[in-house]
Amino acid sequence: MKISFDLNVILYFAAISIGMYTSIMLLFSVHNKTANRILSLLMLAITGWITDAFLRASGIYAQRPDLYFLPIYYSFAFGPLLYFYVRAITDKGFKFDRRQLLHFFPVFIQAAFYGYLALQNYQFKYEVWFYVHQPYTYRLEYDGTWLSLVIYLSLAIRYFLKYQSWLANNYSELSRKLLNWLKFSLITLILVCGAWLFEAFLRDFRNTYYQYDISTNLLCIVIYCIGVLGKQQAAISVEFKEEELPAQPESLPEVDSLFVEKIGTAMVTDRLYLNPELTLADLAAHIGLPAKTVSFTVNAAFGKPFNTYVNGFRVEEIKNRLQSADLEKFTLLGIAYESGFNSKTSFNRIFKEFTGSSPSNFIKK
């Protein structure tokens, strides 16, 4: 069998290899089993779609038309799996129950359709393609997958934005919990939906098939972002729950000055900010107040989330130590670590956000 190689074929083959390998590794991961198994299924579903593109672009379908209708299409699973993965990776207590299987009802129909056709002879497949699939079911599948992905992607983005807002109000160190690779993947999927809509228009109204396949190429990038980068952070553990977000009160209560004083004492006198893993719960326990009360007080009294509030003390600690003789005894990074930072990257980024200059340039001033 002769395979025609071009840039698309190479891209598809690389994505299939990465997708298969990563999905197997995630399936047997000992960390965050629910999240990683959902991600494994998502990788396999996307890999199946890209496999079809590879078989077509490489000329294998043309040489082996009996391979048409392989049961590798589970595109209606893209959206639900993505949404439930975002839920599971941000909440280690997430449980998948039977009711959530209703989200995958279109996938079961899709699997049954292709499973049945895969067992039929070529002549039967040929007739189904020209009289059923091309004019009806193919468009229903292609357009339906786009609609499903748009709906679930919107839900996933909404949930992810709430997660990041909650994170800033509960953790002082965010670098390992921000899931920036997932944010990039969600942005890429927005581009996928845009390209998909363009291609759907051409296929539905201009009867062009596979002349444009930008969405599949973008899905290859998603395979890398969600799969490879997601695997590297497979052990991340966060306990966000959407219902934990405080409801917006009709009228804001007044800030209690005693609470402000207690928080200030904990930070200025007790110097809790030196703990690089300080959380809102830690601060609340230290001063004997409910976490929600502390969160409201910090936001209302200081006009900033918990994360920004704590990092302000850390930056001031560094600035004070840089003005002393500490720089002769310690490295700049050593001072940063002793001031409550535990990541060089987050230290440089946060220091510049507060001072407007990098740490090295600040020293030269």
C-alpha positions as CSV (number, residue, x, y, z in Angstrom):
1,M,0.0,0.0,0.0
2,K,1.4,3.4,-1.0
3,I,1.0,6.3,1.4
4,S,1.1,9.9,0.1
5,F,3.0,12.1,2.5
6,D,2.6,15.9,2.8
7,L,2.6,18.3,5.8
8,N,-1.0,17.4,6.7
9,V,-0.3,13.7,6.7
10,I,2.7,14.1,8.9
11,L,0.8,16.4,11.3
12,Y,-2.1,13.9,11.5
13,F,0.3,11.0,12.1
14,A,2.1,12.8,14.8
15,A,-1.1,13.8,16.5
16,I,-2.4,10.2,16.3
17,S,0.8,8.9,17.9
18,I,0.7,11.5,20.7
19,G,-3.0,10.9,21.2
20,M,-2.8,7.1,21.5
21,Y,0.3,7.1,23.7
22,T,-1.0,9.9,26.1
23,S,-4.5,8.4,26.4
24,I,-3.0,5.0,27.5
25,M,-0.7,6.7,30.0
26,L,-3.6,8.8,31.4
27,L,-5.8,5.7,31.6
28,F,-3.4,4.0,34.0
29,S,-2.5,7.2,35.9
30,V,-2.5,6.7,39.7
31,H,-3.3,10.4,40.3
32,N,-6.7,12.1,39.9
33,K,-8.1,9.0,38.3
34,T,-11.5,10.4,37.4
35,A,-10.1,13.5,35.6
36,N,-7.3,11.6,33.8
37,R,-9.7,8.8,32.6
38,I,-12.1,11.4,31.2
39,L,-9.1,13.1,29.5
40,S,-8.0,9.8,28.1
41,L,-11.4,9.2,26.5
42,L,-11.4,12.8,25.1
43,M,-8.0,12.1,23.6
44,L,-9.2,8.9,22.0
45,A,-12.3,10.5,20.6
46,I,-10.3,13.3,19.0
47,T,-7.7,10.8,17.8
48,G,-10.4,8.8,16.0
49,W,-11.5,11.9,14.2
50,I,-7.9,12.7,13.1
51,T,-7.4,9.1,12.1
52,D,-10.2,9.5,9.6
53,A,-8.4,12.6,8.2
54,F,-5.1,10.7,8.0
55,L,-6.6,7.8,6.1
56,R,-8.2,10.2,3.7
57,A,-5.2,12.5,3.2
58,S,-2.7,9.7,2.9
59,G,-4.7,8.0,0.1
60,I,-5.4,4.8,2.1
61,Y,-9.1,5.2,1.8
62,A,-8.7,5.5,-2.0
63,Q,-6.8,2.3,-2.1
64,R,-9.0,0.5,0.5
65,P,-12.5,1.9,0.1
66,D,-13.8,-1.0,2.3
67,L,-12.3,0.9,5.3
68,Y,-15.0,3.5,5.0
69,F,-17.3,3.7,8.0
70,L,-14.8,2.4,10.5
71,P,-16.2,2.8,14.0
72,I,-13.8,5.5,15.0
73,Y,-16.3,8.5,15.0
74,Y,-17.3,9.6,18.5
75,S,-17.3,13.4,17.8
76,F,-20.5,14.0,19.8
77,A,-18.3,13.1,22.9
78,F,-16.0,16.0,22.3
79,G,-18.1,18.6,24.1
80,P,-19.4,16.6,27.1
81,L,-15.9,15.0,27.8
82,L,-14.3,18.5,27.7
83,Y,-16.8,19.9,30.1
84,F,-16.6,17.1,32.6
85,Y,-12.8,17.1,32.3
86,V,-12.7,20.8,33.3
87,R,-15.0,20.0,36.2
88,A,-12.9,17.0,37.3
89,I,-9.4,18.6,37.0
90,T,-10.5,21.6,39.1
91,D,-12.2,19.5,41.8
92,K,-10.5,16.3,43.0
93,G,-13.8,15.3,44.6
94,F,-15.7,15.2,41.3
95,K,-17.7,12.0,40.8
96,F,-19.2,10.8,37.5
97,D,-22.7,9.4,38.1
98,R,-25.2,7.6,35.8
99,R,-27.3,10.6,35.2
100,Q,-24.4,12.2,33.4
101,L,-24.5,9.4,30.8
102,L,-27.5,11.2,29.3
103,H,-25.0,13.8,27.9
104,F,-23.6,11.0,25.8
105,F,-26.8,9.6,24.3
106,P,-25.9,11.1,20.8
107,V,-22.5,9.3,21.1
108,F,-24.2,5.9,21.6
109,I,-26.3,6.5,18.5
110,Q,-23.2,7.5,16.6
111,A,-21.3,4.4,17.8
112,A,-24.2,2.1,16.9
113,F,-24.5,3.6,13.4
114,Y,-20.9,3.1,12.5
115,G,-20.6,-0.2,14.3
116,Y,-23.5,-1.6,12.2
117,L,-22.1,-0.2,8.9
118,A,-18.6,-1.6,9.7
119,L,-20.0,-5.1,9.6
120,Q,-21.6,-4.6,6.1
121,N,-20.1,-5.3,2.7
122,Y,-18.7,-2.6,0.5
123,Q,-21.7,-2.4,-1.8
124,F,-24.0,-1.7,1.1
125,K,-21.6,0.9,2.4
126,Y,-21.5,2.5,-1.0
127,E,-25.2,2.9,-1.2
128,V,-25.5,4.2,2.3
129,W,-22.9,6.9,1.5
130,F,-24.6,8.2,-1.6
131,Y,-28.2,7.9,-0.6
132,V,-28.1,8.4,3.2
133,H,-24.9,9.6,4.7
134,Q,-23.7,12.3,2.3
135,P,-27.1,14.0,1.9
136,Y,-28.4,13.6,5.4
137,T,-26.6,11.9,8.3
138,Y,-23.1,13.2,7.5
139,R,-24.4,16.8,7.7
140,L,-26.3,16.1,10.8
141,E,-23.2,14.6,12.4
142,Y,-20.8,17.4,11.2
143,D,-23.1,20.3,12.1
144,G,-24.4,18.6,15.3
145,T,-20.9,18.0,16.5
146,W,-20.1,21.7,16.0
147,L,-23.3,22.7,17.9
148,S,-22.5,20.3,20.8
149,L,-19.0,21.5,21.0
150,V,-20.0,25.2,21.1
151,I,-22.6,24.5,23.9
152,Y,-20.2,22.5,26.1
153,L,-17.2,24.7,25.4
154,S,-19.3,27.7,26.6
155,L,-20.1,25.8,29.8
156,A,-16.5,24.8,30.3
157,I,-15.2,28.3,29.8
158,R,-17.8,29.7,32.2
159,Y,-16.8,27.2,34.8
160,F,-13.1,27.7,34.3
161,L,-13.4,31.5,34.7
162,K,-15.3,31.0,38.0
163,Y,-12.5,28.6,39.0
164,Q,-9.8,31.2,38.4
165,S,-11.7,33.8,40.3
166,W,-12.1,31.5,43.2
167,L,-8.5,30.5,43.0
168,A,-7.3,34.2,43.4
169,N,-9.5,34.5,46.5
170,N,-8.3,31.3,48.2
171,Y,-4.6,30.7,47.4
172,S,-1.6,32.9,47.6
173,E,0.5,30.8,45.2
174,L,-1.2,30.1,41.9
175,S,1.5,29.1,39.5
176,R,0.8,25.4,39.7
177,K,-3.0,25.7,39.9
178,L,-3.8,28.3,37.1
179,L,-3.9,25.6,34.5
180,N,-2.7,28.0,31.8
181,W,-2.2,25.1,29.4
182,L,-6.0,24.3,29.7
183,K,-6.8,28.0,29.1
184,F,-4.8,27.9,25.9
185,S,-6.6,24.7,24.9
186,L,-10.0,26.3,25.4
187,I,-8.9,29.3,23.3
188,T,-7.7,26.9,20.6
189,L,-11.1,25.2,20.7
190,I,-12.8,28.5,20.1
191,L,-10.7,28.8,17.0
192,V,-11.7,25.2,16.1
193,C,-15.4,26.1,16.4
194,G,-14.9,29.1,14.1
195,A,-13.1,27.1,11.5
196,W,-15.7,24.3,11.9
197,L,-18.5,26.7,11.2
198,F,-16.8,28.0,8.1
199,E,-16.3,24.5,6.8
200,A,-19.8,23.5,7.7
201,F,-21.2,26.4,5.6
202,L,-19.1,25.3,2.6
203,R,-20.1,21.7,2.9
204,D,-23.8,22.4,3.5
205,F,-24.3,25.2,0.9
206,R,-21.4,24.8,-1.5
207,N,-21.2,21.0,-1.5
208,T,-17.4,21.1,-0.9
209,Y,-16.0,18.1,0.9
210,Y,-12.6,18.2,2.5
211,Q,-11.3,21.1,0.5
212,Y,-10.9,22.9,3.8
213,D,-10.0,21.0,6.9
214,I,-8.6,23.7,9.2
215,S,-10.6,22.5,12.2
216,T,-8.9,19.1,12.1
217,N,-5.4,20.7,12.0
218,L,-6.4,22.8,15.0
219,L,-7.5,19.7,16.8
220,C,-4.0,18.4,16.4
221,I,-2.8,21.4,18.5
222,V,-5.5,20.6,21.0
223,I,-4.2,17.0,21.2
224,Y,-0.8,18.4,22.2
225,C,-2.0,21.0,24.7
226,I,-4.6,18.9,26.5
227,G,-2.8,15.6,26.2
228,V,0.9,16.3,26.6
229,L,0.7,19.3,28.9
230,G,-2.2,17.9,30.7
231,K,-0.3,14.7,31.4
232,Q,2.6,16.7,32.9
233,Q,0.2,18.1,35.5
234,A,-1.8,14.9,36.0
235,A,-1.1,15.0,39.8
236,I,-2.5,18.5,40.4
237,S,-5.1,18.6,43.2
238,V,-7.6,21.3,43.8
239,E,-11.0,21.2,45.6
240,F,-13.0,23.9,43.8
241,K,-16.8,23.5,43.8
242,E,-19.0,26.0,41.9
243,E,-21.5,26.0,44.7
244,E,-18.8,27.3,47.1
245,L,-18.8,30.6,45.3
246,P,-20.5,33.2,47.6
247,A,-23.8,34.5,46.4
248,Q,-23.9,38.3,45.6
249,P,-25.8,39.9,48.5
250,E,-28.6,42.4,47.7
251,S,-26.8,45.0,49.9
252,L,-23.1,44.7,51.0
253,P,-22.6,44.5,54.8
254,E,-20.3,46.9,56.5
255,V,-16.7,46.0,57.0
256,D,-15.9,45.1,60.6
257,S,-12.8,47.1,61.7
258,L,-12.0,44.4,64.2
259,F,-11.7,41.8,61.5
260,V,-9.5,44.2,59.4
261,E,-7.3,44.6,62.4
262,K,-7.0,40.9,63.0
263,I,-6.1,40.2,59.4
264,G,-3.5,43.0,59.5
265,T,-1.9,41.7,62.6
266,A,-1.7,38.2,61.1
267,M,0.1,39.6,58.1
268,V,2.2,42.4,59.5
269,T,3.1,41.0,63.0
270,D,2.8,37.3,62.5
271,R,4.1,37.5,58.9
272,L,1.9,34.7,57.6
273,Y,2.8,35.7,54.0
274,L,6.2,34.1,54.5
275,N,4.4,30.7,54.1
276,P,4.6,30.1,50.3
277,E,1.6,27.8,50.5
278,L,-0.6,30.1,52.5
279,T,-4.3,29.8,51.8
280,L,-7.4,31.7,52.8
281,A,-8.4,28.7,55.0
282,D,-5.0,29.0,56.8
283,L,-5.4,32.7,57.4
284,A,-9.0,32.2,58.6
285,A,-8.0,29.4,61.0
286,H,-5.1,31.6,62.4
287,I,-7.4,34.5,63.3
288,G,-10.4,32.3,64.2
289,L,-12.9,33.6,61.6
290,P,-14.9,31.9,58.9
291,A,-13.1,31.8,55.5
292,K,-16.0,33.6,53.8
293,T,-15.8,36.4,56.3
294,V,-12.1,36.8,55.8
295,S,-12.5,36.7,52.0
296,F,-15.2,39.4,52.1
297,T,-13.2,41.6,54.5
298,V,-10.0,41.4,52.3
299,N,-11.9,42.2,49.1
300,A,-14.1,45.0,50.7
301,A,-11.5,46.6,52.9
302,F,-8.4,46.4,50.6
303,G,-10.1,46.3,47.2
304,K,-8.2,43.2,46.1
305,P,-8.5,39.4,46.1
306,F,-6.6,37.3,48.7
307,N,-3.8,36.4,46.3
308,T,-3.0,40.0,45.4
309,Y,-3.3,41.1,49.0
310,V,-0.7,38.5,50.2
311,N,1.7,39.0,47.4
312,G,1.8,42.7,48.1
313,F,3.4,41.9,51.5
314,R,5.9,39.6,49.8
315,V,7.0,42.2,47.3
316,E,7.4,44.8,50.1
317,E,9.4,42.3,52.1
318,I,11.8,41.8,49.1
319,K,12.0,45.5,48.5
320,N,13.0,46.1,52.1
321,R,15.6,43.4,52.0
322,L,17.1,44.7,48.8
323,Q,17.6,48.0,50.4
324,S,19.5,46.4,53.3
325,A,22.7,44.4,53.0
326,D,20.9,41.2,52.4
327,L,21.8,41.1,48.7
328,E,25.5,40.7,49.7
329,K,24.6,37.6,51.7
330,F,21.9,36.0,49.6
331,T,21.0,35.7,45.9
332,L,18.0,37.6,44.6
333,L,16.2,34.3,44.2
334,G,17.1,33.2,47.7
335,I,15.6,36.4,49.1
336,A,12.4,35.7,47.0
337,Y,12.1,32.2,48.4
338,E,12.6,33.5,52.0
339,S,9.9,36.2,51.3
340,G,7.2,33.7,50.5
341,F,7.7,32.9,46.8
342,N,8.4,29.3,45.7
343,S,8.7,29.8,42.0
344,K,11.2,31.9,40.0
345,T,8.6,32.5,37.2
346,S,5.8,33.7,39.5
347,F,8.3,35.8,41.5
348,N,9.5,37.7,38.4
349,R,5.9,38.1,37.1
350,I,4.4,39.3,40.3
351,F,7.3,41.6,41.2
352,K,7.0,43.3,37.9
353,E,3.2,43.6,38.3
354,F,3.7,45.5,41.6
355,T,6.7,47.6,40.8
356,G,6.6,48.0,37.0
357,S,10.1,46.7,36.6
358,S,11.9,43.3,36.7
359,P,13.8,42.5,39.9
360,S,17.2,42.9,38.3
361,N,16.2,46.4,36.9
362,F,14.8,47.4,40.3
363,I,18.2,46.7,41.9
364,K,19.9,48.9,39.4
365,K,17.7,51.9,40.2
